[in-house]
Amino acid sequence: MLWAFRLLAVAVVIENSNTETLLRQLFNQTYDVDMKPSDDLTMVTITPNTFILLSMDQTQETIQYSEEFLLKWFDPILSWNRSAVAYDKEWLKIEASRVWLPDVIITNSISIDELLDKDLQMADLRYNGEIRTSLPAVVSSPCPLRIENFPYDVQKCNISMGSWSFDRDFVAVNSSVDVLWPQKGRIEGNSEWELLSITMVRSDNYDTLMESWFSEVTYIVTLKRKPVYYVLVIQAPTFILCTITIFGLFTPNSNEDERLSKALFQVELCLNMFAAISMMLQLVSDMMPKASRLPLLGNYIIAEVFVVTAATIAAILIQQVHHHVHTSAIRPPTWLRRFVLCDCRRRRNSVSEVSTTSSVEVPEQAIQSFTILKTSLHQTAILVRDTLQRMSSVSENQLLWLKILDKTDLLCLFLFQMANVVVTVIYWR
């Protein structure tokens, strides 16, 4: 057993010795990490290995994400003949600080927090001069938002990568993939945003100051918002609040006193509803950048405000009409009764006359007294009859108006609830 450990130790020592010998041959005194190895074009291939969305600041229109981009290029100086050296492996792992690194960065980033110090970064070197390294970091980049369809919006954020110092005649960048699809743990969004895809496009830029073209690739990150939170917290409560308010405005009343006592309740209900909706609208505006147009959810809230405002005005008009007809006791027009109450009957007024024929013969003086008494009783009966008819007519008119206005309440309740539902269906996708 002891000889096996000794043999293993000797093999490790020999391998380390071979590695050190190869490194001394490659990184001699002529190799400078600060100088580009050759004047020829260096093609840098970029491979997105990790992209995880951390957050999106919608008011500042920025995204923060964790990324790792793999870079691959060829260094003609750092190559060796495998048959001419004792090192028999294909790859050699070295410190990244020992080789020349192309200055390929995320050109449109706001801030970059590297996950590894430069002294800890490693690179893989192949025998043919191919070098691979990675750039793990947490990056903040601008992402202009289009909020017209919030909260059912799809946003596209650009991540541009290229050389900062060398134009495309010296350093050019390319992507190893054209499209990336979501992968659990590697390419994904967060709890609010679903990552749909990452698409690569070429986007070389012309620098007017240096009068040269710079090679760039742009990764278009397509994100789709998950609207469940906004629907449950803002849109659904707004719909329920408007529905309850409309029911409160147009609940039928049985008499004038109930309608008058309900007027104050309706005003308070509408004020409370407007306060709640204003809070919802303020919540939406605080989430969004200050744009020239309201988002879809904001338009929905404004539309609901107009629906409830129109319902409130209609309820007030019905209250005023009921108060006026109740005090004046005017008879509803025939067309209104037929339209609202479907009343096609005609009012028939018949006055029964009392027969004054008598077959009994009485003295003339008694007849005169009886005639005076009869006339007096007849006038009194006519007065009582007219009074009763007038009171009956007033009660009948008030009852007719109450029925008409109750039907009007139900009609307005149906119409404004339909408007509420239609507005919700239009803006609720």
LOPATI-312821 format. One line per field, with one value per residue (C-alpha): residue number from 1; residue in one letter; x negated, y, z negated. Coordinates in nm, 4 decimals, m for minus. Layout:
# residues N
num	NUM, ... $
residuo	A, ... $
xx	X, ... $
yy	Y, ... $
zz	Z, ... $
***
This chain:
# residues 429
num	1, 2, 3, 4, 5, 6, 7, 8, 9, 10, 11, 12, 13, 14, 15, 16, 17, 18, 19, 20, 21, 22, 23, 24, 25, 26, 27, 28, 29, 30, 31, 32, 33, 34, 35, 36, 37, 38, 39, 40, 41, 42, 43, 44, 45, 46, 47, 48, 49, 50, 51, 52, 53, 54, 55, 56, 57, 58, 59, 60, 61, 62, 63, 64, 65, 66, 67, 68, 69, 70, 71, 72, 73, 74, 75, 76, 77, 78, 79, 80, 81, 82, 83, 84, 85, 86, 87, 88, 89, 90, 91, 92, 93, 94, 95, 96, 97, 98, 99, 100, 101, 102, 103, 104, 105, 106, 107, 108, 109, 110, 111, 112, 113, 114, 115, 116, 117, 118, 119, 120, 121, 122, 123, 124, 125, 126, 127, 128, 129, 130, 131, 132, 133, 134, 135, 136, 137, 138, 139, 140, 141, 142, 143, 144, 145, 146, 147, 148, 149, 150, 151, 152, 153, 154, 155, 156, 157, 158, 159, 160, 161, 162, 163, 164, 165, 166, 167, 168, 169, 170, 171, 172, 173, 174, 175, 176, 177, 178, 179, 180, 181, 182, 183, 184, 185, 186, 187, 188, 189, 190, 191, 192, 193, 194, 195, 196, 197, 198, 199, 200, 201, 202, 203, 204, 205, 206, 207, 208, 209, 210, 211, 212, 213, 214, 215, 216, 217, 218, 219, 220, 221, 222, 223, 224, 225, 226, 227, 228, 229, 230, 231, 232, 233, 234, 235, 236, 237, 238, 239, 240, 241, 242, 243, 244, 245, 246, 247, 248, 249, 250, 251, 252, 253, 254, 255, 256, 257, 258, 259, 260, 261, 262, 263, 264, 265, 266, 267, 268, 269, 270, 271, 272, 273, 274, 275, 276, 277, 278, 279, 280, 281, 282, 283, 284, 285, 286, 287, 288, 289, 290, 291, 292, 293, 294, 295, 296, 297, 298, 299, 300, 301, 302, 303, 304, 305, 306, 307, 308, 309, 310, 311, 312, 313, 314, 315, 316, 317, 318, 319, 320, 321, 322, 323, 324, 325, 326, 327, 328, 329, 330, 331, 332, 333, 334, 335, 336, 337, 338, 339, 340, 341, 342, 343, 344, 345, 346, 347, 348, 349, 350, 351, 352, 353, 354, 355, 356, 357, 358, 359, 360, 361, 362, 363, 364, 365, 366, 367, 368, 369, 370, 371, 372, 373, 374, 375, 376, 377, 378, 379, 380, 381, 382, 383, 384, 385, 386, 387, 388, 389, 390, 391, 392, 393, 394, 395, 396, 397, 398, 399, 400, 401, 402, 403, 404, 405, 406, 407, 408, 409, 410, 411, 412, 413, 414, 415, 416, 417, 418, 419, 420, 421, 422, 423, 424, 425, 426, 427, 428, 429 $
residuo	M, L, W, A, F, R, L, L, A, V, A, V, V, I, E, N, S, N, T, E, T, L, L, R, Q, L, F, N, Q, T, Y, D, V, D, M, K, P, S, D, D, L, T, M, V, T, I, T, P, N, T, F, I, L, L, S, M, D, Q, T, Q, E, T, I, Q, Y, S, E, E, F, L, L, K, W, F, D, P, I, L, S, W, N, R, S, A, V, A, Y, D, K, E, W, L, K, I, E, A, S, R, V, W, L, P, D, V, I, I, T, N, S, I, S, I, D, E, L, L, D, K, D, L, Q, M, A, D, L, R, Y, N, G, E, I, R, T, S, L, P, A, V, V, S, S, P, C, P, L, R, I, E, N, F, P, Y, D, V, Q, K, C, N, I, S, M, G, S, W, S, F, D, R, D, F, V, A, V, N, S, S, V, D, V, L, W, P, Q, K, G, R, I, E, G, N, S, E, W, E, L, L, S, I, T, M, V, R, S, D, N, Y, D, T, L, M, E, S, W, F, S, E, V, T, Y, I, V, T, L, K, R, K, P, V, Y, Y, V, L, V, I, Q, A, P, T, F, I, L, C, T, I, T, I, F, G, L, F, T, P, N, S, N, E, D, E, R, L, S, K, A, L, F, Q, V, E, L, C, L, N, M, F, A, A, I, S, M, M, L, Q, L, V, S, D, M, M, P, K, A, S, R, L, P, L, L, G, N, Y, I, I, A, E, V, F, V, V, T, A, A, T, I, A, A, I, L, I, Q, Q, V, H, H, H, V, H, T, S, A, I, R, P, P, T, W, L, R, R, F, V, L, C, D, C, R, R, R, R, N, S, V, S, E, V, S, T, T, S, S, V, E, V, P, E, Q, A, I, Q, S, F, T, I, L, K, T, S, L, H, Q, T, A, I, L, V, R, D, T, L, Q, R, M, S, S, V, S, E, N, Q, L, L, W, L, K, I, L, D, K, T, D, L, L, C, L, F, L, F, Q, M, A, N, V, V, V, T, V, I, Y, W, R $
xx	0.0000, m0.2842, m0.4385, m0.1092, m0.0984, m0.4597, m0.3868, m0.0891, m0.2936, m0.5676, m0.3080, m0.1662, m0.5119, m0.5952, m0.2659, m0.3168, m0.6705, m0.5449, m0.2804, m0.5331, m0.7682, m0.4898, m0.3873, m0.7464, m0.7626, m0.4334, m0.4628, m0.8165, m0.9550, m0.8177, m0.4507, m0.2732, 0.0792, 0.1426, 0.0776, 0.2949, 0.1074, 0.1353, 0.2524, 0.4895, 0.8606, 0.9518, 1.2965, 1.4579, 1.7475, 2.0004, 2.2149, 2.4849, 2.4548, 2.6737, 2.9380, 3.1602, 3.3771, 3.3523, 3.5762, 3.7204, 3.7442, 4.0396, 4.0236, 3.6546, 3.6994, 3.4062, 3.3576, 3.1152, 3.0038, 2.7401, 2.5481, 2.2567, 2.1321, 1.8665, 1.6023, 1.3929, 1.1118, 0.7765, 0.4358, 0.1769, m0.1109, 0.0320, 0.0305, m0.1903, m0.2609, m0.1251, m0.3762, m0.6711, m0.5973, m0.5660, m0.2207, 0.0234, 0.3579, 0.5665, 0.6630, 0.4643, 0.6270, 0.4457, 0.5119, 0.7012, 0.4670, 0.1766, 0.3287, 0.4443, 0.8214, 1.0305, 1.2161, 1.5599, 1.8139, 2.1858, 2.1735, 2.5188, 2.4872, 2.5434, 2.3489, 2.1633, 2.0868, 1.8476, 1.9012, 1.5298, 1.2270, 0.9944, 0.7252, 0.9602, 1.0792, 0.9548, 0.9242, 0.9027, 0.6225, 0.6255, 0.3227, 0.4326, 0.4408, 0.8141, 0.8941, 1.2194, 1.3218, 1.6426, 1.7811, 2.0151, 2.1679, 2.4801, 2.5677, 2.8105, 2.9163, 3.1711, 3.4956, 3.7404, 4.0954, 4.4080, 4.6871, 4.9931, 5.1038, 5.0096, 5.0619, 5.0814, 4.7680, 4.4664, 4.1365, 3.8143, 3.4842, 3.1547, 2.8173, 2.5408, 2.1910, 1.8770, 1.5216, 1.4810, 1.1414, 1.0838, 1.2822, 1.4140, 1.0933, 0.9101, 1.1753, 1.5092, 1.7766, 2.0214, 2.2749, 2.2700, 2.6515, 2.9266, 3.2127, 3.2198, 3.5288, 3.6079, 3.4268, 3.4946, 3.2145, 3.0156, 3.2361, 3.5432, 3.7349, 3.8614, 4.1915, 4.3384, 4.1900, 4.1851, 3.8888, 4.0106, 3.6860, 3.3471, 3.2771, 2.9432, 2.9070, 2.6011, 2.5761, 2.2451, 2.2129, 2.0356, 1.8319, 1.8327, 1.5494, 1.3090, 1.4599, 1.4672, 1.7110, 1.7277, 1.8547, 2.1458, 2.4068, 2.7356, 2.9372, 3.3072, 3.4622, 3.8388, 4.0273, 4.3988, 4.5605, 4.7567, 5.0779, 5.2323, 5.1197, 5.2576, 5.5849, 5.6480, 5.5258, 5.6477, 5.8763, 6.1059, 6.1608, 6.2371, 6.5010, 6.6567, 6.6568, 6.8278, 7.0838, 7.1766, 7.1950, 7.4352, 7.6555, 7.6568, 7.7549, 8.0481, 8.2053, 8.5841, 8.7571, 9.1136, 9.2002, 9.0799, 8.9348, 8.7114, 8.5876, 8.5060, 8.3304, 8.1339, 7.9991, 7.7380, 7.6378, 7.5899, 7.3657, 7.1512, 7.1339, 7.0161, 6.7577, 6.6171, 6.6099, 6.4251, 6.1738, 6.1079, 6.0729, 5.8409, 5.6238, 5.6202, 5.5243, 5.2483, 5.1176, 5.1005, 4.9280, 4.6651, 4.5740, 4.5347, 4.2960, 4.4408, 4.5503, 4.7752, 5.0408, 5.2106, 5.1632, 5.4485, 5.5241, 5.5326, 5.7742, 5.9935, 6.0076, 6.0876, 6.3631, 6.5137, 6.5019, 6.7039, 6.9558, 7.0131, 7.0236, 7.2940, 7.4825, 7.4626, 7.5980, 7.8839, 7.9656, 7.9726, 8.2014, 8.4392, 8.4433, 8.5249, 8.8011, 8.9577, 8.9507, 9.1101, 9.3925, 9.4580, 9.5181, 9.7069, 9.9061, 9.9303, 10.0572, 9.7955, 9.8336, 10.0164, 9.7156, 9.4927, 9.7407, 9.7755, 9.3963, 9.2799, 9.5799, 9.7265, 10.0636, 10.3049, 10.6203, 10.8285, 10.9530, 11.3268, 11.4972, 11.8601, 12.0640, 12.3748, 12.6728, 12.9144, 13.2789, 13.5011, 13.8325, 14.0919, 14.4414, 14.5478, 14.7567, 14.6628, 14.7761, 14.6256, 14.4520, 14.2938, 14.1886, 14.0089, 13.8262, 13.7368, 13.6104, 13.3836, 13.2495, 13.2023, 13.0117, 12.7855, 12.7203, 12.6575, 12.3982, 12.2324, 12.2229, 12.0724, 11.8052, 11.7213, 11.7167, 11.4854, 11.2557, 11.2411, 11.1830, 10.9058, 10.7400, 10.7799, 10.6348, 10.3337, 10.2697, 10.3142, 10.0744, 9.8141, 9.8468, 9.8116, 9.4990, 9.3535, 9.4062, 9.2578, 8.9519, 8.9027, 8.9029, 8.6645, 8.4334, 8.4321, 8.3727, 8.0806, 7.9454, 7.9450, 7.7977, 7.5153, 7.4290, 7.4106, 7.1805, 6.9699, 6.9423, 6.8695, 6.5897, 6.4408, 6.4569, 6.2887, 5.9981, 5.9765, 5.7825 $
yy	0.0000, 0.2353, 0.1936, 0.2926, 0.6218, 0.6900, 0.6184, 0.8556, 1.1281, 1.0892, 1.1127, 1.4349, 1.5858, 1.4927, 1.6384, 1.9625, 1.9787, 1.9304, 2.2002, 2.4488, 2.3740, 2.4369, 2.7594, 2.8862, 2.8134, 2.9882, 3.2898, 3.3926, 3.7404, 3.8504, 3.7905, 4.1068, 4.0753, 4.4421, 4.4120, 4.2470, 3.9319, 4.0116, 4.2796, 4.0390, 4.0299, 3.8576, 3.7015, 3.6717, 3.4276, 3.5002, 3.2283, 3.3275, 3.0648, 3.2164, 3.4887, 3.5251, 3.8337, 3.9764, 4.2833, 4.5529, 4.9125, 5.0330, 5.3961, 5.4208, 5.1860, 4.9612, 4.5876, 4.4050, 4.0549, 3.7966, 3.6803, 3.4700, 3.5152, 3.2774, 3.4312, 3.2321, 3.3567, 3.2426, 3.3641, 3.2546, 3.2944, 3.0597, 2.7369, 2.4307, 2.1060, 1.8285, 1.5777, 1.8076, 1.8676, 1.6358, 1.7802, 1.5400, 1.7006, 1.9028, 2.1867, 2.3859, 2.5920, 2.9155, 3.2445, 3.4857, 3.7660, 3.5885, 3.6206, 3.9074, 3.9518, 4.1285, 4.4201, 4.2829, 4.4288, 4.5050, 4.8435, 4.9656, 4.8730, 5.1220, 4.9293, 4.5975, 4.4128, 4.1307, 3.8141, 3.7225, 3.9397, 3.9687, 3.7809, 3.4826, 3.4604, 3.1569, 3.0791, 2.7571, 2.7374, 2.4800, 2.3502, 2.5283, 2.8690, 2.8734, 3.0549, 3.0403, 3.2542, 3.3823, 3.7106, 3.6360, 3.9558, 4.1305, 4.3965, 4.6881, 4.7987, 5.0454, 4.9011, 5.1541, 5.0391, 5.0469, 5.0550, 5.0901, 4.7331, 4.7214, 4.4784, 4.2546, 4.3985, 4.2352, 4.4218, 4.3913, 4.4840, 4.5057, 4.3818, 4.5026, 4.3525, 4.4495, 4.5744, 4.9098, 5.0065, 4.8068, 4.8682, 4.5840, 4.5611, 4.4356, 4.2797, 4.1504, 3.9776, 3.7090, 3.4938, 3.1155, 3.1022, 3.2960, 3.2202, 3.1105, 2.9598, 2.9505, 2.6868, 2.6243, 2.7629, 2.9040, 3.1165, 3.2413, 3.5433, 3.6164, 3.6030, 3.8991, 3.8527, 3.5451, 3.5215, 3.4240, 3.4218, 3.5843, 3.6686, 3.7775, 4.0470, 4.2167, 4.5833, 4.7347, 5.0974, 5.3865, 5.6147, 5.9638, 6.0808, 5.7995, 5.7679, 5.3886, 5.1023, 4.8940, 4.5374, 4.4620, 4.1963, 4.2729, 4.0205, 4.1104, 3.9813, 3.9379, 3.9493, 3.8977, 4.0328, 3.7979, 3.9987, 3.7912, 4.0271, 4.3394, 4.1680, 4.0453, 4.3561, 4.6383, 4.5330, 4.2886, 4.5156, 4.8083, 4.6033, 4.4809, 4.8337, 4.9795, 4.6965, 4.7539, 5.1316, 5.0963, 4.8593, 5.1125, 5.3962, 5.2257, 5.0070, 5.0792, 5.2689, 5.2319, 5.5940, 5.9533, 5.9535, 5.6580, 5.8242, 6.1483, 5.9678, 5.7662, 6.0736, 6.1412, 5.7751, 5.7828, 6.0896, 5.9294, 5.6050, 5.7818, 5.9887, 5.6779, 5.4994, 5.7874, 5.7963, 5.4236, 5.4447, 5.7457, 5.5356, 5.2570, 5.5042, 5.6491, 5.2972, 5.2357, 5.5689, 5.5018, 5.1739, 5.3186, 5.5698, 5.9133, 5.8638, 6.0709, 5.7970, 5.6064, 5.2294, 4.9917, 4.9428, 5.3200, 5.3608, 5.0904, 5.2751, 5.6059, 5.4329, 5.2958, 5.6446, 5.7769, 5.4923, 5.5574, 5.9348, 5.8919, 5.6557, 5.9103, 6.1889, 5.9612, 5.8713, 6.2411, 6.3245, 6.0453, 6.1825, 6.5331, 6.4099, 6.2061, 6.5023, 6.7299, 6.4945, 6.3962, 6.7574, 6.8648, 6.5387, 6.5755, 6.2823, 6.0858, 6.1260, 5.8477, 5.7561, 5.7262, 5.4947, 5.2811, 5.2698, 5.2028, 5.0290, 4.8793, 5.0303, 5.0293, 5.0746, 5.3909, 5.5626, 5.5615, 5.8189, 5.7499, 5.9530, 5.7918, 6.0150, 5.9853, 5.9456, 6.2117, 6.0763, 6.0412, 5.9107, 6.0207, 6.3330, 6.5777, 6.9255, 7.2186, 7.3718, 7.0397, 7.0087, 7.3458, 7.2551, 6.9201, 7.0830, 7.3210, 7.0301, 6.8205, 7.0980, 7.1452, 6.7736, 6.7487, 7.0275, 6.8703, 6.5334, 6.6914, 6.8649, 6.5423, 6.3504, 6.6023, 6.6010, 6.2225, 6.2100, 6.4693, 6.2791, 5.9532, 6.1118, 6.2479, 5.9084, 5.7343, 5.9743, 5.9372, 5.5612, 5.5703, 5.7885, 5.5610, 5.2587, 5.4452, 5.5585, 5.2125, 5.0675, 5.3455, 5.2501, 4.8894, 4.9940, 5.2193, 4.9428, 4.7040, 4.9541, 5.0763, 4.7252, 4.6252, 4.9226, 4.8143, 4.4586, 4.5740, 4.8068, 4.5268, 4.2778, 4.5284, 4.5971, 4.2543, 4.0214 $
zz	0.0000, m0.0823, 0.2578, 0.4204, 0.2295, 0.3213, 0.6857, 0.6768, 0.5134, 0.7735, 1.0516, 0.9037, 0.8697, 1.2286, 1.3560, 1.1624, 1.2959, 1.6511, 1.5980, 1.4636, 1.7521, 2.0042, 1.8306, 1.8363, 2.2064, 2.2820, 2.0560, 2.1274, 2.0926, 2.4301, 2.3403, 2.2201, 2.0755, 2.1474, 2.5197, 2.7808, 2.8918, 3.2634, 3.5004, 3.6695, 3.6008, 3.2757, 3.2893, 2.9456, 2.9206, 2.6449, 2.4894, 2.2359, 1.9652, 1.6928, 1.6840, 1.3783, 1.3437, 0.9923, 1.0053, 1.2267, 1.1080, 1.3124, 1.2017, 1.2965, 1.5950, 1.5066, 1.4576, 1.2324, 1.3192, 1.2369, 1.5423, 1.6565, 2.0110, 2.1392, 2.3682, 2.6133, 2.8380, 2.9794, 2.8664, 3.1275, 2.8843, 2.6220, 2.8228, 2.8024, 2.9766, 2.7608, 2.8989, 2.8236, 2.4548, 2.1574, 2.0666, 2.2286, 2.1440, 2.3873, 2.1520, 1.9004, 1.6254, 1.5484, 1.3738, 1.5947, 1.4944, 1.6719, 2.0211, 2.2351, 2.1944, 2.4566, 2.2990, 2.3884, 2.1479, 2.1262, 2.2942, 2.1890, 1.8216, 1.5410, 1.2787, 1.2667, 0.9432, 1.0252, 0.8261, 0.8340, 0.7731, 1.0680, 0.8737, 0.8347, 1.1959, 1.3870, 1.7574, 1.9573, 2.2147, 2.4918, 2.6805, 3.0027, 2.8295, 2.7534, 2.4287, 2.2351, 1.9412, 1.7858, 1.6544, 1.3605, 1.2251, 1.1020, 1.3574, 1.3721, 1.7200, 1.8553, 1.9878, 2.1361, 2.0660, 2.2771, 2.0197, 2.2429, 2.1662, 1.7963, 1.6214, 1.9303, 2.0884, 2.2522, 2.2185, 2.4188, 2.2572, 2.4486, 2.3258, 2.5576, 2.5425, 2.7264, 2.7013, 2.5340, 2.6845, 3.0037, 3.3201, 3.5309, 3.7354, 3.4256, 3.2003, 3.3205, 3.1161, 3.2122, 3.0306, 3.0243, 3.0037, 3.1761, 2.9361, 2.5728, 2.4130, 2.0397, 1.8353, 1.4703, 1.2564, 1.5505, 1.7771, 1.5948, 1.4669, 1.1165, 0.9285, 1.1194, 1.4655, 1.6860, 1.9218, 2.2687, 2.4694, 2.5245, 2.8897, 3.0353, 3.3032, 3.4515, 3.3610, 3.4711, 3.3660, 3.5324, 3.3080, 3.4598, 3.2349, 3.3303, 3.6798, 3.6638, 3.6242, 3.3084, 3.3114, 3.0780, 3.0214, 2.8508, 2.6550, 2.6525, 2.3304, 2.3670, 2.0374, 1.9759, 1.6618, 1.4370, 1.3776, 1.0962, 0.8189, 0.9880, 1.0808, 0.7259, 0.5436, 0.7714, 1.0553, 0.8752, 0.5688, 0.8011, 0.9838, 0.6585, 0.5131, 0.8204, 0.8213, 0.4567, 0.5121, 0.8051, 0.6030, 0.3193, 0.5519, 0.7217, 0.4553, 0.4899, 0.2076, 0.0894, 0.0021, 0.0117, m0.3399, m0.2611, 0.0569, m0.1234, m0.4066, m0.1530, 0.0274, m0.2421, m0.2426, 0.1347, 0.1140, m0.1555, 0.0406, 0.3545, 0.1671, 0.0008, 0.3340, 0.5029, 0.2184, 0.2548, 0.6327, 0.6000, 0.3721, 0.6325, 0.9061, 0.6877, 0.6270, 1.0016, 1.0723, 0.8050, 0.9759, 1.3235, 1.4830, 1.5460, 1.9058, 2.1286, 2.1325, 1.8566, 1.8547, 1.9263, 1.5569, 1.5016, 1.7923, 1.6378, 1.3065, 1.4818, 1.6833, 1.3616, 1.2111, 1.5063, 1.4760, 1.1063, 1.1652, 1.4280, 1.1942, 0.9128, 1.1354, 1.2488, 0.8865, 0.7876, 1.0814, 0.9812, 0.6243, 0.7481, 0.9806, 0.7006, 0.4621, 0.7220, 0.8237, 0.4624, 0.3565, 0.6690, 0.7029, 1.0800, 1.2782, 1.4791, 1.8568, 2.0311, 2.2526, 1.9442, 1.7696, 2.0786, 2.1383, 1.7837, 1.6231, 1.9401, 1.8261, 2.1171, 1.9134, 1.9364, 1.6297, 1.6014, 1.3776, 1.3026, 1.0673, 0.9325, 0.9039, 0.6173, 0.7204, 0.5702, 0.6957, 0.4287, 0.4613, 0.1201, 0.1078, m0.1691, m0.2584, m0.0642, m0.3698, m0.4491, m0.0899, m0.1012, m0.4209, m0.2788, 0.0444, m0.1493, m0.3570, m0.0454, 0.1317, m0.1682, m0.1981, 0.1739, 0.1648, m0.1355, 0.0404, 0.3509, 0.1378, m0.0463, 0.2806, 0.4486, 0.1452, 0.1401, 0.5145, 0.4865, 0.2021, 0.3913, 0.7045, 0.5106, 0.3521, 0.6839, 0.8607, 0.5855, 0.6048, 0.9829, 0.9602, 0.6925, 0.9187, 1.2173, 1.0215, 0.8706, 1.2217, 1.3254, 1.0378, 1.1521, 1.5117, 1.4130, 1.1890, 1.4837, 1.7304, 1.5068, 1.3911, 1.7569, 1.8201, 1.5241, 1.6588, 2.0159, 1.8986, 1.6899, 1.9775, 2.2126, 1.9755, 1.8081, 2.0391 $
***
